[in-house]
Amino acid sequence: MVTAHFAFLQLLLLSLLLASGVAMPTEEGVPSFHMDNVIQIIEELERLNPQWEILDTVQYFRQWHNYNNAYLEHLLGKLSPASQGLKQDPKEPQGNPMGQKFSPSYSSFLVKVLKHQVIGDVESGVVLTPDGTSVAVSPLIIGIEAGLKRNTRVITGLDSLIAATLGKDLGLSLLNFRNGLQSKALGPNGCWDNISRAQVYVLLDDPSPVTDAFINGAMDGVVLGAHLSIPDKPNSYNLSALLKDYYVSSGTKKPKNDVDLRSNFRRSLFAALVNVSVLQDQALASVLLYKNLSSDSHLVALDETRLHDPVKQGIQEFYETYVECPTIIPRCMWGAQPYKGTPTNLTLPLKFVYIHHTYEPGQPCTTFEQCAADMRSMQRFHQNDRQWDDIGYSFVAGSDGYLYEGRGWFWVGAHTKGHNSLGYGVSFIGNYMEEIPAGFTLSLVKDSFTTCGVRKGHLVPNYTIHGHRQLVATSCPGDALYSEISTWKHFKDVQKIHQQKSK
Protein backbone atom coordinates (compact mmCIF):
# COMPACT_ATOMS: atom_id res chain seq x y z
CA MET A 1 0.00 0.00 0.00
CA VAL A 2 2.82 2.40 0.86
CA THR A 3 4.52 1.74 -2.47
CA ALA A 4 1.31 2.32 -4.42
CA HIS A 5 0.58 5.55 -2.50
CA PHE A 6 4.12 6.84 -3.07
CA ALA A 7 3.86 6.01 -6.78
CA PHE A 8 0.56 7.92 -6.97
CA LEU A 9 2.06 11.05 -5.40
CA GLN A 10 5.12 10.84 -7.64
CA LEU A 11 3.05 10.43 -10.80
CA LEU A 12 0.78 13.28 -9.70
CA LEU A 13 3.73 15.66 -9.39
CA LEU A 14 5.17 14.59 -12.74
CA SER A 15 1.78 14.90 -14.42
CA LEU A 16 1.33 18.43 -13.08
CA LEU A 17 4.79 19.37 -14.34
CA LEU A 18 4.13 17.99 -17.82
CA ALA A 19 0.62 19.41 -18.00
CA SER A 20 1.91 22.88 -17.14
CA GLY A 21 4.40 22.74 -20.00
CA VAL A 22 7.21 23.69 -17.62
CA ALA A 23 10.64 22.54 -18.75
CA MET A 24 13.89 22.66 -16.84
CA PRO A 25 16.32 25.40 -17.94
CA THR A 26 18.22 24.38 -21.06
CA GLU A 27 21.65 25.31 -22.27
CA GLU A 28 21.31 27.64 -25.23
CA GLY A 29 22.21 26.02 -28.52
CA VAL A 30 22.36 22.45 -27.18
CA PRO A 31 19.97 20.08 -29.01
CA SER A 32 17.24 18.28 -27.09
CA PHE A 33 18.02 14.74 -26.05
CA HIS A 34 16.27 12.90 -28.87
CA MET A 35 17.68 10.04 -30.92
CA ASP A 36 16.88 12.06 -34.04
CA ASN A 37 19.46 14.64 -32.96
CA VAL A 38 22.07 11.97 -32.23
CA ILE A 39 21.58 10.64 -35.77
CA GLN A 40 21.80 14.14 -37.23
CA ILE A 41 25.15 14.74 -35.52
CA ILE A 42 26.47 11.37 -36.69
CA GLU A 43 25.45 12.27 -40.24
CA GLU A 44 27.48 15.47 -39.97
CA LEU A 45 30.46 13.54 -38.61
CA GLU A 46 30.21 11.11 -41.52
CA ARG A 47 29.94 13.97 -44.01
CA LEU A 48 33.16 15.49 -42.68
CA ASN A 49 34.91 12.09 -42.83
CA PRO A 50 33.68 10.36 -45.99
CA GLN A 51 36.60 7.91 -45.83
CA TRP A 52 35.39 6.47 -42.53
CA GLU A 53 33.75 3.08 -42.30
CA ILE A 54 31.17 2.33 -39.63
CA LEU A 55 33.86 0.86 -37.35
CA ASP A 56 35.86 4.10 -37.47
CA THR A 57 32.81 6.07 -36.38
CA VAL A 58 31.93 3.92 -33.36
CA GLN A 59 35.57 3.72 -32.29
CA TYR A 60 35.74 7.49 -32.42
CA PHE A 61 32.97 7.61 -29.82
CA ARG A 62 34.81 5.12 -27.58
CA GLN A 63 37.50 7.70 -26.95
CA TRP A 64 35.15 9.93 -24.97
CA HIS A 65 34.90 9.74 -21.18
CA ASN A 66 36.94 6.68 -20.23
CA TYR A 67 35.35 4.43 -22.82
CA ASN A 68 38.78 3.10 -23.60
CA ASN A 69 39.31 1.46 -20.20
CA ALA A 70 41.22 -1.77 -19.57
CA TYR A 71 38.08 -3.91 -19.62
CA LEU A 72 36.83 -2.64 -22.98
CA GLU A 73 40.30 -2.65 -24.50
CA HIS A 74 40.65 -6.29 -23.47
CA LEU A 75 37.35 -7.09 -25.20
CA LEU A 76 37.50 -4.77 -28.21
CA GLY A 77 41.19 -4.11 -28.73
CA LYS A 78 43.06 -0.93 -29.58
CA LEU A 79 41.44 1.96 -31.38
CA SER A 80 41.92 2.29 -35.13
CA PRO A 81 44.35 4.94 -36.46
CA ALA A 82 41.55 6.75 -38.29
CA SER A 83 39.58 7.56 -35.17
CA GLN A 84 42.69 8.10 -33.03
CA GLY A 85 43.85 10.81 -35.37
CA LEU A 86 40.93 13.01 -34.35
CA LYS A 87 41.35 12.54 -30.61
CA GLN A 88 41.67 15.79 -28.75
CA ASP A 89 43.39 16.29 -25.41
CA PRO A 90 41.35 14.10 -23.00
CA LYS A 91 41.71 16.77 -20.34
CA GLU A 92 39.55 19.07 -22.48
CA PRO A 93 36.34 17.12 -23.11
CA GLN A 94 34.40 20.33 -23.82
CA GLY A 95 36.64 21.13 -26.78
CA ASN A 96 35.77 20.79 -30.43
CA PRO A 97 37.18 17.47 -31.76
CA MET A 98 36.50 18.35 -35.37
CA GLY A 99 37.88 21.87 -35.36
CA GLN A 100 35.89 24.79 -36.75
CA LYS A 101 34.01 22.58 -39.22
CA PHE A 102 32.10 20.81 -36.45
CA SER A 103 29.55 22.80 -34.43
CA PRO A 104 30.62 23.42 -30.79
CA SER A 105 27.04 22.68 -29.72
CA TYR A 106 27.36 19.25 -31.36
CA SER A 107 30.58 18.58 -29.45
CA SER A 108 28.94 19.60 -26.19
CA PHE A 109 25.98 17.38 -26.96
CA LEU A 110 28.22 14.38 -27.68
CA VAL A 111 30.01 14.84 -24.37
CA LYS A 112 26.69 14.62 -22.55
CA VAL A 113 25.09 11.72 -24.40
CA LEU A 114 28.20 9.55 -24.29
CA LYS A 115 28.61 9.75 -20.51
CA HIS A 116 26.02 7.63 -18.77
CA GLN A 117 25.56 8.37 -15.09
CA VAL A 118 22.92 8.56 -12.38
CA ILE A 119 23.08 11.38 -9.84
CA GLY A 120 20.24 11.41 -7.35
CA ASP A 121 17.05 10.83 -9.32
CA VAL A 122 18.42 12.27 -12.58
CA GLU A 123 19.90 10.04 -15.28
CA SER A 124 22.11 11.48 -18.02
CA GLY A 125 23.62 10.00 -21.16
CA VAL A 126 20.09 9.01 -22.20
CA VAL A 127 17.99 10.00 -25.22
CA LEU A 128 14.33 9.65 -26.15
CA THR A 129 13.65 7.49 -29.20
CA PRO A 130 10.73 7.90 -31.64
CA ASP A 131 9.08 4.77 -30.23
CA GLY A 132 8.58 6.45 -26.84
CA THR A 133 11.28 4.56 -24.94
CA SER A 134 14.57 5.98 -23.70
CA VAL A 135 18.01 4.49 -24.27
CA ALA A 136 21.49 5.02 -22.89
CA VAL A 137 23.76 5.78 -25.84
CA SER A 138 27.04 4.36 -24.55
CA PRO A 139 26.10 0.63 -24.40
CA LEU A 140 24.37 1.00 -27.77
CA ILE A 141 27.52 2.31 -29.48
CA ILE A 142 29.76 -0.19 -27.70
CA GLY A 143 27.49 -3.03 -28.82
CA ILE A 144 27.78 -2.00 -32.44
CA GLU A 145 31.59 -1.96 -32.21
CA ALA A 146 31.58 -5.32 -30.41
CA GLY A 147 29.37 -6.81 -33.10
CA LEU A 148 31.66 -5.62 -35.87
CA LYS A 149 34.58 -7.31 -34.08
CA ARG A 150 32.72 -10.35 -32.77
CA ASN A 151 34.21 -12.79 -35.26
CA THR A 152 37.76 -11.44 -35.13
CA ARG A 153 38.27 -10.97 -31.37
CA VAL A 154 37.49 -14.38 -29.88
CA ILE A 155 37.96 -14.86 -26.13
CA THR A 156 37.48 -18.38 -24.77
CA GLY A 157 34.29 -18.71 -22.73
CA LEU A 158 33.24 -15.12 -23.33
CA ASP A 159 31.02 -13.46 -25.92
CA SER A 160 32.53 -10.00 -26.27
CA LEU A 161 29.20 -8.61 -27.53
CA ILE A 162 27.29 -9.52 -24.35
CA ALA A 163 30.25 -8.81 -22.08
CA ALA A 164 30.80 -5.31 -23.46
CA THR A 165 27.16 -4.21 -23.43
CA LEU A 166 25.33 -5.82 -20.54
CA GLY A 167 27.17 -8.70 -18.86
CA LYS A 168 29.59 -6.83 -16.61
CA ASP A 169 27.28 -3.98 -15.59
CA LEU A 170 24.38 -6.31 -14.92
CA GLY A 171 26.49 -8.73 -12.89
CA LEU A 172 28.11 -5.97 -10.80
CA SER A 173 24.78 -4.32 -10.04
CA LEU A 174 23.32 -7.61 -8.84
CA LEU A 175 26.35 -8.26 -6.64
CA ASN A 176 26.38 -4.78 -5.16
CA PHE A 177 22.69 -5.05 -4.33
CA ARG A 178 23.18 -8.45 -2.68
CA ASN A 179 26.10 -7.06 -0.65
CA GLY A 180 24.11 -4.04 0.54
CA LEU A 181 26.09 -1.49 -1.46
CA GLN A 182 23.01 -0.16 -3.29
CA SER A 183 19.29 -0.09 -2.48
CA LYS A 184 18.03 -1.45 -5.79
CA ALA A 185 19.39 -4.11 -8.14
CA LEU A 186 17.83 -3.00 -11.42
CA GLY A 187 15.88 -0.09 -12.90
CA PRO A 188 13.93 2.06 -12.65
CA ASN A 189 12.12 3.65 -15.57
CA GLY A 190 11.94 7.41 -15.88
CA CYS A 191 10.19 10.34 -17.52
CA TRP A 192 11.36 13.43 -19.39
CA ASP A 193 10.70 16.94 -18.18
CA ASN A 194 9.23 17.74 -21.60
CA ILE A 195 8.68 15.28 -24.44
CA SER A 196 9.27 17.75 -27.27
CA ARG A 197 12.22 19.56 -25.61
CA ALA A 198 13.73 16.67 -23.67
CA GLN A 199 16.50 17.90 -21.38
CA VAL A 200 16.14 16.26 -17.95
CA TYR A 201 15.33 12.59 -17.41
CA VAL A 202 13.92 11.95 -13.93
CA LEU A 203 13.79 8.42 -12.49
CA LEU A 204 10.54 7.16 -10.97
CA ASP A 205 12.02 5.20 -8.05
CA ASP A 206 15.25 4.58 -6.16
CA PRO A 207 18.00 4.26 -8.78
CA SER A 208 20.45 1.51 -9.62
CA PRO A 209 23.37 1.85 -12.06
CA VAL A 210 21.53 -0.45 -14.47
CA THR A 211 18.41 1.57 -15.21
CA ASP A 212 15.67 0.72 -17.69
CA ALA A 213 17.23 3.14 -20.19
CA PHE A 214 20.65 1.51 -19.78
CA ILE A 215 19.08 -1.91 -20.31
CA ASN A 216 17.29 -0.67 -23.44
CA GLY A 217 20.54 0.71 -24.85
CA ALA A 218 22.44 -2.47 -24.03
CA MET A 219 19.77 -4.68 -25.60
CA ASP A 220 19.78 -2.52 -28.72
CA GLY A 221 23.57 -2.79 -28.79
CA VAL A 222 23.31 -6.59 -28.66
CA VAL A 223 20.59 -6.71 -31.35
CA LEU A 224 22.39 -4.39 -33.79
CA GLY A 225 25.80 -5.84 -32.95
CA ALA A 226 24.58 -9.36 -33.65
CA HIS A 227 23.02 -8.14 -36.91
CA LEU A 228 26.38 -6.71 -38.01
CA SER A 229 28.30 -9.82 -36.95
CA ILE A 230 26.58 -12.14 -39.44
CA PRO A 231 29.34 -13.58 -41.68
CA ASP A 232 29.53 -12.18 -45.21
CA LYS A 233 26.96 -9.51 -44.38
CA PRO A 234 27.81 -6.32 -46.28
CA ASN A 235 28.69 -3.47 -43.91
CA SER A 236 28.84 -0.77 -46.54
CA TYR A 237 26.09 1.33 -44.94
CA ASN A 238 27.05 3.87 -42.30
CA LEU A 239 26.16 4.28 -38.63
CA SER A 240 23.53 6.96 -39.16
CA ALA A 241 21.67 4.80 -41.68
CA LEU A 242 21.76 1.81 -39.33
CA LEU A 243 20.31 3.82 -36.44
CA LYS A 244 17.75 5.53 -38.65
CA ASP A 245 16.42 2.19 -39.89
CA TYR A 246 16.22 0.81 -36.35
CA TYR A 247 14.79 3.83 -34.52
CA VAL A 248 13.22 6.16 -37.06
CA SER A 249 10.57 4.22 -38.92
CA SER A 250 7.02 4.77 -40.06
CA GLY A 251 5.59 2.49 -37.39
CA THR A 252 4.93 -1.22 -37.33
CA LYS A 253 2.24 -1.73 -40.00
CA LYS A 254 2.04 -5.52 -39.49
CA PRO A 255 5.64 -6.23 -40.61
CA LYS A 256 6.55 -9.40 -42.45
CA ASN A 257 7.07 -12.37 -40.11
CA ASP A 258 5.36 -10.27 -37.40
CA VAL A 259 8.68 -9.10 -35.90
CA ASP A 260 11.03 -6.71 -37.67
CA LEU A 261 14.48 -5.30 -36.84
CA ARG A 262 13.14 -2.24 -35.04
CA SER A 263 13.48 -0.85 -31.56
CA ASN A 264 9.79 -1.53 -30.82
CA PHE A 265 10.63 -5.24 -30.70
CA ARG A 266 13.91 -5.09 -28.77
CA ARG A 267 12.79 -7.56 -26.11
CA SER A 268 11.68 -10.28 -28.51
CA LEU A 269 14.74 -9.69 -30.71
CA PHE A 270 17.02 -9.94 -27.67
CA ALA A 271 15.25 -13.11 -26.49
CA ALA A 272 15.84 -14.73 -29.88
CA LEU A 273 19.58 -14.09 -29.50
CA VAL A 274 20.24 -14.64 -25.79
CA ASN A 275 18.46 -17.12 -23.53
CA VAL A 276 18.57 -16.93 -19.74
CA SER A 277 21.21 -19.66 -19.37
CA VAL A 278 23.58 -17.94 -21.81
CA LEU A 279 23.09 -14.60 -20.08
CA GLN A 280 23.80 -16.14 -16.68
CA ASP A 281 27.05 -17.68 -17.90
CA GLN A 282 28.15 -14.53 -19.74
CA ALA A 283 27.37 -12.19 -16.84
CA LEU A 284 29.37 -14.35 -14.45
CA ALA A 285 32.30 -14.61 -16.89
CA SER A 286 32.18 -10.85 -17.46
CA VAL A 287 32.33 -10.08 -13.74
CA LEU A 288 35.25 -12.49 -13.28
CA LEU A 289 37.15 -10.83 -16.12
CA TYR A 290 36.47 -7.38 -14.69
CA LYS A 291 37.56 -8.63 -11.25
CA ASN A 292 40.89 -9.80 -12.66
CA LEU A 293 41.46 -6.47 -14.42
CA SER A 294 40.21 -4.30 -11.57
CA SER A 295 41.56 -3.11 -8.23
CA ASP A 296 38.05 -2.88 -6.73
CA SER A 297 38.50 -4.05 -3.13
CA HIS A 298 34.93 -5.37 -2.90
CA LEU A 299 35.51 -7.64 -5.90
CA VAL A 300 39.03 -8.75 -5.08
CA ALA A 301 37.81 -10.23 -1.79
CA LEU A 302 35.18 -12.38 -3.52
CA ASP A 303 35.93 -15.81 -4.95
CA GLU A 304 33.96 -17.37 -7.79
CA THR A 305 31.74 -19.45 -5.49
CA ARG A 306 30.49 -16.28 -3.76
CA LEU A 307 29.78 -14.65 -7.11
CA HIS A 308 27.87 -17.54 -8.62
CA ASP A 309 24.53 -17.63 -6.75
CA PRO A 310 23.77 -13.87 -6.64
CA VAL A 311 24.49 -13.47 -10.34
CA LYS A 312 22.60 -16.60 -11.45
CA GLN A 313 19.52 -15.81 -9.38
CA GLY A 314 19.55 -12.13 -10.28
CA ILE A 315 19.81 -12.86 -14.00
CA GLN A 316 16.76 -15.12 -13.79
CA GLU A 317 14.77 -12.26 -12.24
CA PHE A 318 16.17 -9.80 -14.79
CA TYR A 319 15.16 -12.02 -17.69
CA GLU A 320 11.62 -12.44 -16.41
CA THR A 321 11.18 -8.69 -15.87
CA TYR A 322 13.04 -7.15 -18.81
CA VAL A 323 12.79 -9.81 -21.51
CA GLU A 324 9.63 -11.84 -20.95
CA CYS A 325 7.44 -9.05 -19.52
CA PRO A 326 6.10 -6.47 -21.99
CA THR A 327 7.40 -2.92 -22.17
CA ILE A 328 4.83 -0.64 -20.57
CA ILE A 329 4.83 3.05 -21.53
CA PRO A 330 4.23 4.96 -18.27
CA ARG A 331 1.53 7.58 -17.86
CA CYS A 332 3.97 10.47 -17.79
CA MET A 333 5.30 9.52 -21.23
CA TRP A 334 1.94 9.58 -23.01
CA GLY A 335 0.95 12.81 -21.30
CA ALA A 336 -1.69 11.64 -18.83
CA GLN A 337 -3.59 14.18 -16.78
CA PRO A 338 -3.61 13.56 -13.01
CA TYR A 339 -6.12 11.20 -11.45
CA LYS A 340 -9.09 13.18 -10.11
CA GLY A 341 -9.15 12.58 -6.38
CA THR A 342 -7.50 9.60 -4.73
CA PRO A 343 -7.41 6.19 -6.45
CA THR A 344 -8.70 3.04 -4.75
CA ASN A 345 -6.14 0.27 -4.53
CA LEU A 346 -6.88 -3.21 -5.84
CA THR A 347 -6.71 -6.25 -3.57
CA LEU A 348 -4.15 -8.50 -5.24
CA PRO A 349 -3.85 -11.01 -6.77
CA LEU A 350 -6.78 -10.68 -9.15
CA LYS A 351 -8.63 -13.57 -10.79
CA PHE A 352 -9.78 -12.02 -14.06
CA VAL A 353 -8.63 -10.22 -17.20
CA TYR A 354 -11.37 -8.45 -19.17
CA ILE A 355 -10.67 -7.85 -22.86
CA HIS A 356 -11.96 -4.73 -24.63
CA HIS A 357 -11.51 -2.83 -27.87
CA THR A 358 -11.68 0.94 -27.94
CA TYR A 359 -14.02 1.12 -30.98
CA GLU A 360 -13.16 4.83 -30.97
CA PRO A 361 -10.31 5.42 -31.80
CA GLY A 362 -11.28 3.05 -34.57
CA GLN A 363 -7.90 2.49 -36.22
CA PRO A 364 -4.88 0.66 -34.76
CA CYS A 365 -2.05 2.99 -33.76
CA THR A 366 1.34 1.92 -35.08
CA THR A 367 3.59 4.70 -33.71
CA PHE A 368 4.21 6.16 -30.28
CA GLU A 369 2.94 9.54 -31.45
CA GLN A 370 -0.37 8.04 -32.60
CA CYS A 371 -0.82 5.79 -29.57
CA ALA A 372 -0.01 8.56 -27.08
CA ALA A 373 -2.52 10.85 -28.80
CA ASP A 374 -5.16 8.10 -28.63
CA MET A 375 -4.48 7.62 -24.91
CA ARG A 376 -4.91 11.33 -24.24
CA SER A 377 -8.10 11.40 -26.30
CA MET A 378 -9.61 8.49 -24.38
CA GLN A 379 -8.64 9.98 -21.04
CA ARG A 380 -10.27 13.30 -21.97
CA PHE A 381 -13.46 11.48 -22.98
CA HIS A 382 -13.53 9.40 -19.80
CA GLN A 383 -12.76 12.31 -17.47
CA ASN A 384 -14.68 15.12 -19.17
CA ASP A 385 -17.64 13.45 -20.89
CA ARG A 386 -18.23 10.49 -18.60
CA GLN A 387 -17.01 12.30 -15.48
CA TRP A 388 -14.80 9.41 -14.40
CA ASP A 389 -11.74 9.97 -12.26
CA ASP A 390 -9.33 8.76 -14.94
CA ILE A 391 -9.03 6.72 -18.11
CA GLY A 392 -11.05 3.60 -17.40
CA TYR A 393 -8.71 0.84 -18.61
CA SER A 394 -5.95 -0.75 -16.57
CA PHE A 395 -3.75 -1.13 -19.64
CA VAL A 396 -4.11 -0.43 -23.35
CA ALA A 397 -2.39 -2.36 -26.16
CA GLY A 398 -1.14 -0.33 -29.08
CA SER A 399 -0.15 -1.86 -32.41
CA ASP A 400 3.32 -0.38 -31.94
CA GLY A 401 4.60 -3.27 -29.82
CA TYR A 402 3.89 -1.67 -26.44
CA LEU A 403 1.36 -1.64 -23.64
CA TYR A 404 0.30 1.75 -22.29
CA GLU A 405 -0.30 2.26 -18.59
CA GLY A 406 -3.84 3.34 -17.74
CA ARG A 407 -4.72 2.81 -14.11
CA GLY A 408 -1.98 0.20 -13.94
CA TRP A 409 -1.36 -2.77 -11.70
CA PHE A 410 -2.59 -1.26 -8.45
CA TRP A 411 -5.62 1.02 -9.03
CA VAL A 412 -9.25 -0.03 -9.45
CA GLY A 413 -10.38 0.80 -12.99
CA ALA A 414 -13.65 1.73 -14.67
CA HIS A 415 -13.82 -0.77 -17.51
CA THR A 416 -16.28 -3.59 -16.73
CA LYS A 417 -19.29 -2.44 -14.69
CA GLY A 418 -19.76 -4.47 -11.54
CA HIS A 419 -16.40 -6.21 -11.96
CA ASN A 420 -13.83 -3.41 -11.83
CA SER A 421 -12.29 -4.54 -8.55
CA LEU A 422 -12.09 -8.18 -9.63
CA GLY A 423 -9.87 -7.99 -12.69
CA TYR A 424 -7.73 -5.94 -15.05
CA GLY A 425 -9.38 -4.24 -18.00
CA VAL A 426 -7.11 -4.46 -21.05
CA SER A 427 -8.18 -2.76 -24.27
CA PHE A 428 -6.83 -3.00 -27.81
CA ILE A 429 -6.79 0.33 -29.66
CA GLY A 430 -9.01 0.00 -32.72
CA ASN A 431 -12.35 -1.36 -33.92
CA TYR A 432 -12.18 -5.17 -34.11
CA MET A 433 -15.66 -6.07 -35.31
CA GLU A 434 -14.33 -7.45 -38.61
CA GLU A 435 -10.61 -7.99 -38.16
CA ILE A 436 -8.19 -8.82 -35.36
CA PRO A 437 -5.04 -7.03 -34.20
CA ALA A 438 -1.61 -7.99 -35.54
CA GLY A 439 -0.15 -11.22 -34.19
CA PHE A 440 2.49 -9.50 -32.11
CA THR A 441 -0.16 -7.23 -30.55
CA LEU A 442 -2.31 -10.20 -29.56
CA SER A 443 0.72 -11.98 -28.09
CA LEU A 444 1.55 -8.87 -26.08
CA VAL A 445 -1.64 -9.40 -24.05
CA LYS A 446 -2.25 -13.14 -24.38
CA ASP A 447 1.29 -14.20 -23.47
CA SER A 448 3.53 -11.40 -22.16
CA PHE A 449 1.06 -9.40 -20.05
CA THR A 450 -0.62 -12.36 -18.38
CA THR A 451 2.61 -14.26 -17.71
CA CYS A 452 4.13 -11.13 -16.23
CA GLY A 453 1.07 -10.52 -14.06
CA VAL A 454 1.27 -14.01 -12.60
CA ARG A 455 5.01 -13.74 -11.90
CA LYS A 456 4.60 -10.39 -10.19
CA GLY A 457 1.85 -11.80 -7.98
CA HIS A 458 -0.78 -9.50 -9.50
CA LEU A 459 -2.75 -12.33 -11.18
CA VAL A 460 -3.55 -15.79 -9.81
CA PRO A 461 -1.99 -18.60 -11.89
CA ASN A 462 -5.43 -19.94 -12.91
CA TYR A 463 -6.80 -16.53 -13.94
CA THR A 464 -9.81 -16.33 -16.25
CA ILE A 465 -10.13 -14.28 -19.45
CA HIS A 466 -13.50 -12.79 -20.38
CA GLY A 467 -14.63 -10.58 -23.20
CA HIS A 468 -16.42 -7.40 -22.10
CA ARG A 469 -19.66 -8.60 -23.79
CA GLN A 470 -19.88 -11.62 -21.49
CA LEU A 471 -20.55 -9.39 -18.49
CA VAL A 472 -22.15 -6.24 -19.93
CA ALA A 473 -24.67 -5.67 -22.75
CA THR A 474 -22.19 -4.51 -25.41
CA SER A 475 -20.59 -5.64 -28.67
CA CYS A 476 -17.14 -5.03 -27.15
CA PRO A 477 -14.47 -6.31 -27.83
CA GLY A 478 -15.80 -6.70 -31.38
CA ASP A 479 -16.93 -9.88 -33.13
CA ALA A 480 -13.57 -10.75 -34.67
CA LEU A 481 -11.54 -10.12 -31.51
CA TYR A 482 -14.06 -11.94 -29.32
CA SER A 483 -13.86 -14.95 -31.61
CA GLU A 484 -10.07 -14.82 -31.30
CA ILE A 485 -9.91 -14.62 -27.50
CA SER A 486 -12.45 -17.44 -27.17
CA THR A 487 -9.65 -19.75 -28.39
CA TRP A 488 -7.20 -18.63 -25.68
CA LYS A 489 -6.29 -21.13 -22.98
CA HIS A 490 -7.63 -19.12 -20.03
CA PHE A 491 -10.87 -18.03 -21.71
CA LYS A 492 -13.99 -19.35 -19.99
CA ASP A 493 -17.71 -19.04 -20.51
CA VAL A 494 -19.43 -17.10 -17.73
CA GLN A 495 -22.28 -19.60 -17.39
CA LYS A 496 -19.85 -22.49 -16.92
CA ILE A 497 -18.09 -20.62 -14.13
CA HIS A 498 -21.41 -20.05 -12.33
CA GLN A 499 -22.29 -23.73 -12.72
CA GLN A 500 -18.95 -24.79 -11.23
CA LYS A 501 -19.45 -22.49 -8.25
CA SER A 502 -22.94 -23.88 -7.57
CA LYS A 503 -21.75 -27.47 -7.38
JOFEN-V863318 format. One record per run of one state. SS is the DSSP state (@ for helix, = for strand, . for the rest). FROM is the first residue (numbers start at 0). TO is the last residue. Records with the same first field share a line. If there is no record, write none. Layout:
BEGIN
SS->FROM-TO  FROM-TO
END
This chain:
BEGIN
.->0-0  20-32  48-52  62-68  76-79  84-97  101-102  113-115  119-120  124-124  128-132  148-153  155-156  158-158  178-188  192-199  203-210  228-237  247-261  273-274  293-295  300-302  324-326  329-329  334-343  345-348  357-366  385-393  397-401  405-409  411-421  428-437  455-457  470-477  485-489  491-492  502-502
@->1-19  34-47  53-61  69-75  80-83  98-100  103-112  136-147  159-177  211-227  238-246  262-272  275-292  296-299  303-323  330-333  367-384  438-454  467-469  478-484  493-501
=->33-33  116-118  121-123  125-127  133-135  154-154  157-157  189-191  200-202  327-328  344-344  349-356  394-396  402-404  410-410  422-427  458-466  490-490
END
